[in-house]
Amino acid sequence: MLGVFTDLDHFPDYLVHSRFRIASLKEFFFLCHNTKLSKLYLVLHSYEIVPLLFLIFHLIGWNNFTIGITTGYILHLTVDQFTNMRDFACKPLFYFFTYRLSKGFKRELLVKGKSSPSLPYKDVTLQG
């Protein structure tokens, strides 16, 4: 479950980039998947959260649900890291929040590639 909800942190990045104007869902996906955002905060895409999950779940008790959340989260980060290093040329430490913070969250310092060829959407003008 947390493996899916982790991607919700793309939306605040989009809102900051668009100055809190929502043009369309199509534009949101285009900007996120074509690395057009100038800042990449992605708070939930951070390996620093893993020890926090272990601590919290150690304190409240491990069960199938907490194991599933932890496993899903770690799998999400791992798959993202390897596919995004290939598709977007993310730097190896990209999935550490402290690394992104040290680079001022600036996309050009975090991602080597300019864009992904995966999506054909071209019109990214904001309405408003």
C-alpha positions as CSV (number, residue, x, y, z in Angstrom):
1,M,0.0,0.0,0.0
2,L,2.7,2.5,0.9
3,G,4.5,1.4,-2.2
4,V,1.7,3.0,-4.2
5,F,1.2,6.0,-2.0
6,T,4.9,6.9,-2.2
7,D,4.2,8.4,-5.6
8,L,1.9,11.0,-4.1
9,D,5.0,13.2,-3.4
10,H,5.2,14.0,-7.1
11,F,2.1,16.2,-6.8
12,P,3.6,18.8,-4.4
13,D,6.6,19.0,-6.6
14,Y,4.3,19.7,-9.6
15,L,2.4,22.3,-7.6
16,V,5.5,24.2,-6.7
17,H,6.7,24.1,-10.3
18,S,3.4,25.3,-11.6
19,R,3.0,28.0,-8.9
20,F,0.0,26.1,-7.5
21,R,-1.9,26.1,-10.8
22,I,-3.3,22.8,-12.0
23,A,-3.5,22.8,-15.8
24,S,-4.4,19.2,-16.4
25,L,-3.6,15.6,-15.3
26,K,-2.0,15.1,-18.7
27,E,0.4,18.0,-18.0
28,F,1.1,16.7,-14.6
29,F,2.2,13.3,-15.9
30,F,4.2,14.8,-18.7
31,L,6.2,17.2,-16.4
32,C,6.9,14.5,-13.9
33,H,7.9,11.8,-16.4
34,N,9.9,14.0,-18.6
35,T,12.0,15.6,-15.8
36,K,10.7,19.1,-16.6
37,L,10.4,20.1,-13.0
38,S,13.2,22.4,-11.8
39,K,13.1,21.2,-8.2
40,L,12.8,17.6,-7.1
41,Y,11.8,17.4,-3.4
42,L,10.1,14.0,-3.6
43,V,10.0,13.7,0.2
44,L,8.7,10.2,0.3
45,H,11.3,8.9,-2.2
46,S,14.0,8.7,0.5
47,Y,15.9,5.8,2.0
48,E,16.1,7.8,5.2
49,I,12.5,6.7,5.8
50,V,13.4,3.0,6.0
51,P,15.0,3.2,9.5
52,L,12.1,5.3,10.7
53,L,9.7,2.6,9.5
54,F,11.7,-0.1,11.3
55,L,11.8,2.0,14.5
56,I,8.1,2.8,14.4
57,F,7.0,-0.8,13.6
58,H,9.4,-2.2,16.2
59,L,7.7,0.0,18.8
60,I,4.1,-0.7,17.8
61,G,4.8,-4.3,16.9
62,W,5.4,-6.2,13.7
63,N,2.5,-7.9,11.9
64,N,1.6,-8.8,8.3
65,F,0.4,-5.2,7.7
66,T,3.5,-3.5,8.9
67,I,5.8,-6.1,7.1
68,G,3.8,-5.4,3.9
69,I,4.1,-1.7,4.2
70,T,7.9,-1.9,4.8
71,T,8.4,-4.4,2.1
72,G,6.3,-2.4,-0.4
73,Y,8.1,0.8,0.4
74,I,11.6,-0.7,0.0
75,L,10.6,-2.4,-3.2
76,H,9.2,0.8,-4.6
77,L,12.4,2.7,-3.9
78,T,14.6,0.0,-5.3
79,V,12.6,-0.4,-8.5
80,D,12.4,3.3,-8.9
81,Q,16.1,3.8,-8.4
82,F,17.2,1.2,-11.0
83,T,14.6,2.2,-13.6
84,N,15.1,5.9,-13.1
85,M,18.9,5.6,-13.2
86,R,18.4,4.0,-16.6
87,D,15.5,6.1,-18.0
88,F,16.3,9.5,-16.5
89,A,20.0,9.1,-15.6
90,C,19.4,9.9,-11.9
91,K,22.6,10.0,-9.9
92,P,23.2,7.0,-7.7
93,L,22.5,8.9,-4.4
94,F,19.3,10.5,-5.7
95,Y,17.1,8.5,-3.5
96,F,18.6,9.9,-0.3
97,F,16.8,13.0,0.8
98,T,19.9,14.4,2.4
99,Y,21.7,14.2,-1.0
100,R,18.9,16.1,-2.7
101,L,18.9,18.6,0.1
102,S,22.7,19.1,-0.3
103,K,22.1,19.9,-4.0
104,G,19.3,22.4,-3.2
105,F,16.8,20.0,-4.8
106,K,17.9,21.3,-8.2
107,R,17.0,18.9,-11.0
108,E,20.1,19.8,-13.1
109,L,22.3,18.7,-10.2
110,L,20.4,15.5,-9.5
111,V,19.5,14.2,-13.0
112,K,22.1,13.8,-15.7
113,G,19.5,13.3,-18.5
114,K,17.3,16.1,-19.9
115,S,14.1,14.2,-20.6
116,S,12.5,10.8,-21.1
117,P,11.3,9.9,-24.6
118,S,8.5,7.9,-23.2
119,L,5.6,10.4,-23.4
120,P,4.6,12.3,-26.6
121,Y,2.7,15.1,-25.0
122,K,4.2,18.4,-26.2
123,D,1.9,21.3,-25.0
124,V,2.9,22.2,-21.5
125,T,1.5,25.7,-21.3
126,L,-0.3,26.4,-18.0
127,Q,-3.8,27.7,-18.1
128,G,-4.6,30.4,-15.8
